Amino acid sequence: MHRVLHAIVAVVFLMMAAIQLNDPDPAYWMAVYAAVAAVPLARVLHRRLPSVSLIAGGMVLAGLIIAVPGFVDFLVSRDFTSINDKMTPDKPYVESAREFIGLLMAAICLMAYSTPWRR
């Protein structure tokens, strides 16, 4: 059962990486989400990838730091429905908010897989 859950998590992050193909800067985002996907995928194969986890964690942390100001602007705007809208010149924080949320999900995943009680 654990292997199925690990596989589902890996597929979710691989899909997140694939969605980035239409992004103006896909390389970073595809690399981050693919690296995160590699961690649960390794568990499916009964392996651990501590170096990949550390690299992915560093990439996620760097992205979160960069996205924080835009995410704060999003929160301050109180225009929470704009997360579903296209980014416009009057709402530049929309993209940062989406990036922050995706990276936060990646960070939570990596933290969950770094705990010793995970199989």
C-alpha positions in Angstrom: 0.0 0.0 0.0 2.8 2.4 0.8 4.4 1.9 -2.6 1.1 2.9 -4.2 1.0 6.1 -2.2 4.6 6.9 -3.0 3.8 6.3 -6.7 0.8 8.7 -6.6 2.9 11.4 -5.0 5.6 10.9 -7.6 3.1 11.1 -10.4 1.6 14.3 -9.0 5.0 16.0 -9.0 5.8 14.7 -12.4 2.5 16.2 -13.7 3.4 19.5 -12.0 6.8 19.3 -13.9 5.0 18.6 -17.2 2.6 21.5 -16.7 5.7 23.8 -16.6 6.4 23.2 -20.3 4.3 26.2 -21.2 6.0 28.5 -18.6 8.3 31.2 -19.8 11.1 29.8 -17.6 10.4 26.1 -17.5 13.9 24.7 -16.8 14.0 25.6 -13.1 10.4 24.6 -12.4 10.7 21.3 -14.3 13.9 20.5 -12.5 12.5 21.3 -9.0 9.3 19.3 -9.5 11.2 16.3 -11.1 13.7 16.2 -8.3 10.9 16.2 -5.8 9.2 13.4 -7.7 12.4 11.4 -7.6 12.2 11.2 -3.8 8.9 9.2 -3.5 9.7 7.3 -6.8 12.9 6.1 -5.1 10.8 4.8 -2.2 8.7 2.8 -4.7 12.0 1.1 -5.6 12.9 0.7 -1.9 15.7 3.2 -2.2 16.5 6.5 -0.6 18.1 9.4 -2.4 19.5 11.7 0.3 21.6 13.8 -2.1 18.7 14.4 -4.4 16.5 15.3 -1.4 19.1 17.9 -0.3 19.5 19.4 -3.8 15.7 19.5 -4.3 15.4 21.0 -0.8 17.9 23.7 -1.7 16.1 24.5 -4.9 12.8 24.7 -3.2 14.1 26.9 -0.4 15.7 29.3 -2.9 12.4 29.5 -4.9 10.4 30.1 -1.7 12.7 32.9 -0.7 12.4 34.5 -4.1 8.6 34.1 -4.2 7.9 35.4 -0.7 7.6 39.1 -1.5 5.0 38.4 -4.3 3.1 36.0 -2.1 3.0 38.6 0.7 1.6 41.1 -1.9 -1.0 38.6 -2.9 -2.1 38.2 0.8 -2.1 42.0 1.3 -4.2 42.5 -1.8 -6.9 40.3 -0.3 -7.9 39.4 -3.8 -7.7 35.7 -3.3 -9.8 34.8 -6.3 -7.2 36.3 -8.5 -5.1 33.1 -8.1 -7.3 31.7 -10.8 -6.8 34.6 -13.2 -4.1 35.4 -15.7 -1.3 37.5 -14.4 -1.8 41.2 -15.5 0.3 44.3 -15.0 -2.0 45.4 -12.2 -1.8 41.9 -10.5 1.8 40.8 -10.8 1.6 38.9 -7.6 -0.6 36.2 -9.1 2.4 34.3 -10.6 4.4 34.6 -7.4 1.5 33.3 -5.3 1.1 30.3 -7.6 4.9 29.6 -7.5 5.0 29.9 -3.7 2.1 27.5 -3.2 3.6 24.9 -5.6 7.0 25.2 -3.8 5.3 25.0 -0.4 3.7 21.7 -1.5 7.1 20.5 -2.6 8.7 21.5 0.7 6.0 19.7 2.7 6.6 16.6 0.5 10.3 16.7 1.1 9.9 17.2 4.8 7.5 14.3 5.0 10.0 12.1 3.2 12.8 13.2 5.4 11.2 11.9 8.6 12.6 8.5 9.8 9.1 7.0 10.3 8.3 7.1 6.6 8.7 3.8 4.7 
